[in-house]
Amino acid sequence: MPMTRFDDIYDRPDPRSYFSELGALGYRTPHHAQSVFRGLLPLVGLPEASVGQSDGPDGGVPGTVLDICCSYGINAALLNHRVTMEELRERYASPEAAAMTTAELIEWDRAYYAARRRPDAVPVVGLDISAPAVAYGRAVGLLDDGFAENLEVAPPSPALYRATRGTRLITVTGGASFLSTHTFRPLLEDRRERPWVAAFVLRTGSYQHIADGLALLGMTTEKDTTRTYPQRRFTDADEQRDAVASVSALGDDPRGRESDGQFHTALHLTRPAAQAASRPLRTLPRDG
């Protein structure tokens, strides 16, 4: 039996169904990812010799983030605002939110996020195949720019290519199993300073095909083998049984993770080979 799909919740005009359905299963990968991303931002895009040296009090100047499979801008919400995943779940499940039209919710959210904007917020560009989700993220101010494009089937539009020229970090917290180098390659090649790619990947699938493709661009992918991150609870026993079997087939141990009732992800970090050699993943901050 395949993994349960939630395609319909991404085509709604606002994120209430997203938080209702995934929230009921304890979905929290974006929650775990944000401190990892914040730890990486001061380091990304720095020349090899300066990695680890400080250009300021926090070690460097953060740049634009490109969030792939951004949906409604949830990663941008958590990265750039003083909010938590649980607070958002409760907000969108509230009677007040339920009584609103999408237009009213957008106005409500625009004020909410503006009041909680972090002083160290960075520009975020969103990429997703769902036009309604991207439109919402832009409307409430979570995404500085957003594009509803599928790079698996077509190259990036000139507008997307221009908007991502200053990207220093590419983030993925969901959807990696649907991606290949077709999505990443045009966003990385022909760039003078290639951005890093930080992807939280379900342990039920392999990221190797993407890592191999990016290696052709002179980039090294490291997997964090020191810890995993709970994603969500299983929808039923069949989904759990398949997940345990998939993880075991890939050579990982499901005990204490998938065997205990939850999907888990692992962090994969791709960087130019010289930067990866200069400062291995095990030495970088990743306190998600």
N, C-alpha and C positions, 0 to 999 in steps of 0.2 A: 504494500500500500504506500503511495507517495506521500510526501510531506503535505500537510494541510496548506492550501493556498488561501490568501486573503485579498485577491486581486480587486474585489469590489470595493473595499474600503479606501482604496487609493484614487478612485474616480469620483468621489463625492466632492462637493464644492468647499467643504471645510472638514476639519479633523475630528469631529465629534465621534463618528463611527470608528475611526482609527483608534482613538483612546478607549472607546467602549469595548471593542472586541479584543484588541491586543492587551489592553489594561486588565481585562478579566483573566488573562493568562499570565499576568506578571511580566509582560515584556519590558526589558530594561537595558538592552545593549547600548542605546544612546547615553543612558545615565553613566554606565561604566566608561564610556569612551572619552568623555569630555576632559577629565583631568589628564588623560594620556595626550590628547590633542594639545592642551594648553602647555604641557611639558615639552612637546616637540616644537611648537611654534617659534620660540626664540632661537632654535637651532637650524631650522630649515633654510636651505638655499645659501648657507654661508660657505665660503671657500674652505677647502680641506684644512688649510693651516689655521683657520680661525674657529673651527668647530670646538666648542667648549670654552672659548675665550669670550669675554664680555664686551659688547658694544654699548652697554647700558646696565642699569641695575638688575635687569632680568636676563641678561646674556645675549640680547640681540633685538632686532626690530622685526616684529611679526609681519607677515604679508598676507595676501589674499588666500582664502581657503576655497577650494572647489569641492562641494559635497555631492558625490555621485549617488544616485538613488535617494535624492533628498526628500522625497515625498512633500509634506507640508512645511518643511523647514525646521523639523524638530531638533536636528543637531545644531542648527544656527541658534535656535531658541536657548538651548542649554549652554552652548559655548559662550554666547555673548550677553546673557542675561542672568540676573540673580533669581533663577527659578530651578525647580527640580522636576524630574519626571513624575513623581507622585503628585506634586502640586498641580501639574498640568492635567494629569488624569482626573483629579478631583474637580478641577475647574470645568473641564468639558463634560463631566458627568453631572454637574450641578443642575438643579431645577431652573436656575437663572439662565444658563446656557441653553437648556432644552427649549425654553420658550422663545428664543430669538430666531429671527431669520438669518440667513448667511450674511446679508449686508449689515445687520445689526451686530452680529458676532465679530465681523471684521473691524468695525469701529471700536467695539469693546476691547478686542485684542490689540489693536494699534495703540491704544492708550496704556494698556496693561504692560506691553513689552517696552514701550518708550520709558515708562516709569522705572523699569528694572534693568535698563541697559547698563552693562558693566563699563567702567572707564577704559578698560583695556580691550574693548571689542574690536574685532577685525572684520574686514569686508568678507562676505560669504556669497559665492555664486552657486546656485543650485542647478543640478541637472537631473532630470527624471523624465520617464516616458509619459507621465500623467500630467496633462495640461492643467486640469483643475487644481491639483495639489500645488504645482509650481505657482499658479496664479494666486492662490491663497498666501503662500509664503512671501510673495512680493507685495501683495496688497497690505499685509499687516506689518511690513517693514523688517521681516526676518531675513529675507534674501535681498542683497543689494542688486542682484540681477538673477534671472532664472531662465532656463531653457527646457522646453519639452521636446527633447530629441532622443532618438534611439541610435546611438553610434554603433550598435551591433549590425545595423542594416544600412546605414548611410553615414558618410563622413560628416564632421561637424560643420554647421553653417558658418559663414564668414563672421557673423555676429558673435557666435559662441567662441570661435577661435580668438577673436580680438579680446573678448571679455576675460579670457583665461590666460592671457599672455603674462600677467603678473602673478600667476598662481605659484605659491610656495609650498602648499600642502594640499594633497588630494585625500579626501576622507571617504570611507565606505563603512557603514555600520549595518547594512542590510542589502541583500540583492547580489552579493558577490557570486553566488552560484549561477546567476543568469548572465554573467559578464565574461568577456574574453579580452584578449589584447586588442580586438577591434575597437573597444571603447577607450582603452588607455593610450594606445600607441599614438594616435593623432594629437593627443593632448600633451605628449612628452617629446616626440621627435621634433627636430628643428628648433628646439628651445636652447638658448644660450646657457641658461641655468635651469636644469630640469628639477621640477618639484619632487618632493617626497610623496610616497603613497602609503597611507596608514589604513589598513583594511582589517576589520573584525570579521572573521570568516567562520561559518559553522563548521564544527569538527566532523560533520557527516559528509562533507565534500572536500575535494582537493583544490588547492590554490596553485598547484604546480604548473598548470598550463599557462596561467598568467605570469607567474614568476619566470618561466622559461622564455616567454615572449619578451618580457621586459629586459631579460639578460642580454638579448640581442642588441639592446640600446646601451649596453654598458652599465646596467644597473643591477644591484645585488638585493635579493629579498631574504630577510631573516624572519624566522618564526619565533615568537616568544614561547619557549617551552617551560617556563617557570610557573605559569599560572594560566587558568582559563576564566572565562567570564560567562555567568549564566545569562541565557537569552530569554527564554520563556518556558512555561510548563507545556507539557505535551497535551494535545487535544484529546487523545484516547490511548488505549493500550497498544493498538496497532501502530500508531505513529512512534511510540516509544520503542517498540520492538524493532521496527525498521531502523530507527536512529542508532540503537545499540549495535545492531548488526553492521551498519555502515561504518561506524567509528571503529569497531573491532577489525573490519576488513581493511581499513586504512592503517592499521598497526598501532592505534591509540587505545588507551584503557578507558572504558566507559564507567568503571566503578567509581562511586562517589560523585558522579556527574550525570551522564545520561541515564545510568541505571537507577539514579535517585529521583528521576522524574522531570528533568529539564534539559533542553538543548543547551549546549555550551559553545562559545566561540573562542577562537585564538587570534591574537594580534599578529599580523604580518606587516612588516615594514620594508618598503622598497626605496633604495637610495642609489645615487651614483656610487659606483664601486669604490672609489677612493675615499669617499666619506664614510662608507660602511666599514672599510678597513681601518680608518683612523679612529673611529669611536664605535665599537660594536653595540648592538642593541642592548646587550645586558648591562651596559653602563649608562643608558639613557633613562631619564625619568619617565615612569609609566605607572602611576599610582592609582589607576582607575578604580 
